Amino acid sequence: GDFAAALARVRGLAMGRRYRRGSLQHEIKDDADVSRTRPTVRLNRSASIVLDACAPGTPADAVDSLAERYPRVPRDELEPAVLRAVRRMVDASVLVPALAVSEVGAPDESLPVLS
């Protein structure tokens, strides 16, 4: 009951959070992001799709993109996989929340600031 509802609410919030690219400088080579000035971060094809959809966008956008690419994979499997990938990319500074201040600069000013 309550735990399942709370979990669904948290997942919904996570799926709707907007992101942008972090401080990692990269280029795509053979389906991998390769940093020029920092440790290398390599992404497989699915993670590259997640990155492209989330910056700028949301994990929900990434699920939609992956569902188009892999129509046989159920969405209820894609959602947790996308959230794990986003968490790893945030931990590696590949992605940052859209409203966060980072080395890249100020938050995206085109997005509303909620108080």
C-alpha positions as a printed Julia matrix, in Angstrom:
115×3 Matrix{Float64}:
  0.0    0.0     0.0
  1.75   3.08    1.29
  5.27   1.91    0.49
  4.34   0.99   -3.08
  2.63   4.36   -3.57
  5.63   6.21   -2.14
  8.01   4.26   -4.36
  5.89   5.03   -7.43
  5.88   8.73   -6.49
  9.66   8.83   -6.09
 10.17   6.99   -9.38
  7.82   9.44  -11.11
  9.79  12.39   -9.76
 13.09  10.82  -10.82
 11.77  10.08  -14.31
 10.72  13.71  -14.76
 13.9   15.41  -13.54
 15.65  17.45  -16.23
 19.4   17.13  -16.86
 22.14  18.74  -18.91
 25.66  17.71  -19.81
 28.2   18.02  -17.03
 31.77  19.22  -17.08
 33.06  16.22  -19.01
 34.4   17.15  -22.41
 33.82  14.35  -24.81
 33.45  13.21  -28.34
 31.67  10.2   -29.72
 33.91   7.57  -31.29
 32.65   4.1   -32.08
 29.69   4.48  -29.69
 31.91   5.62  -26.81
 32.32   8.97  -25.13
 36.02   9.69  -24.8
 37.17  12.49  -22.5
 40.0   14.68  -23.76
 41.11  16.19  -20.44
 39.71  13.91  -17.75
 39.48  10.18  -17.12
 37.83   8.31  -19.96
 34.16   7.53  -19.7
 33.04   4.91  -22.16
 29.36   4.44  -22.84
 27.75   1.57  -24.69
 25.1    2.25  -27.33
 22.23   2.2   -24.8
 24.01   4.55  -22.39
 24.75   6.92  -25.29
 21.03   6.97  -26.07
 20.31   7.78  -22.42
 22.89  10.6   -22.44
 21.51  12.11  -25.65
 17.93  11.95  -24.37
 18.73  13.36  -20.92
 20.86  16.28  -22.06
 18.69  18.21  -22.38
 15.75  16.14  -21.27
 14.58  13.65  -18.7
 14.99   9.96  -17.9
 11.42   9.53  -19.21
 12.66  10.84  -22.57
 15.47   8.29  -22.4
 12.99   5.47  -21.75
 11.0    6.61  -24.8
 14.15   6.64  -26.94
 15.23   3.19  -25.76
 11.71   1.81  -26.25
 11.87   2.95  -29.88
 15.3    1.37  -30.34
 14.47  -1.87  -28.45
 10.71  -2.42  -28.84
 10.83  -5.96  -27.41
 12.13  -4.8   -24.01
  9.27  -3.99  -21.61
  9.16  -0.41  -20.29
  9.07  -1.7   -16.71
 12.58  -3.08  -17.36
 13.81   0.03  -19.15
 12.84   2.49  -16.4
 15.05   1.11  -13.6
 17.9    0.55  -16.07
 17.69   4.19  -17.22
 17.63   5.46  -13.63
 20.74   3.39  -12.81
 22.51   4.73  -15.91
 21.57   8.32  -15.04
 22.84   7.86  -11.47
 26.19   6.55  -12.78
 26.46   9.46  -15.23
 25.68  11.98  -12.48
 28.29  10.34  -10.23
 30.83  10.66  -13.09
 29.82  14.3   -13.82
 28.67  13.33  -17.29
 25.19  14.64  -16.43
 24.09  17.24  -13.89
 20.58  18.29  -12.88
 19.47  21.08  -15.23
 19.08  23.63  -12.43
 22.37  22.81  -10.7
 25.29  25.2   -10.7
 28.43  23.39  -11.83
 31.81  23.92  -13.46
 29.9   24.28  -16.73
 28.19  27.38  -15.4
 24.85  28.55  -14.16
 21.65  26.59  -14.52
 19.73  26.66  -17.77
 17.97  30.03  -17.54
 15.24  28.96  -19.95
 13.86  26.61  -17.28
 11.61  28.04  -14.55
 13.04  28.23  -11.03
 10.59  26.83   -8.52
 10.72  28.04   -4.95
